[in-house]
Amino acid sequence: MTFIVNDGCIRCKFMDCVEVCPVDAFHEGANMLVINPAACIDCGVCEPECPADAIQPDTFTDPRWLELNARLSEAWPVITMKKTPPADSREWLGVPQKFETHFSEASPE
């Protein structure tokens, strides 16, 4: 089992999770983070740190999120330090269907 990031992170990107990860498993995209499932040690310390509740065990989610996290963690750079989240990040908390309307595979700017 591993942890994954789901669409709750899209446009929120708080990054509190990054600072507690002992193995630098997070990767940064333009508008969300992902977890490299090969690097994740299943410690779970990141899950309670996410204000958007966007981190969950891969067994409790749609399998597409595991594939997406694995694929994008190969393309996006590792992030090891918390950065400033987007100015409007709190406005995006709990917004439904963000994947369909706001997901981007772009790397960070």
Buried (B, 14 or more C-beta within 10 A) or exposed (E): EBBBBBBBBBBBBBBBBBBBBEEEBBBBBBBBBBBBBEBBEEEEEBBEBBBBBBBBEBEEBEEEBBEBBBEBBEEBEBBEEBEEBBEEBEEBBEBEEBBEEBBEEEEBE
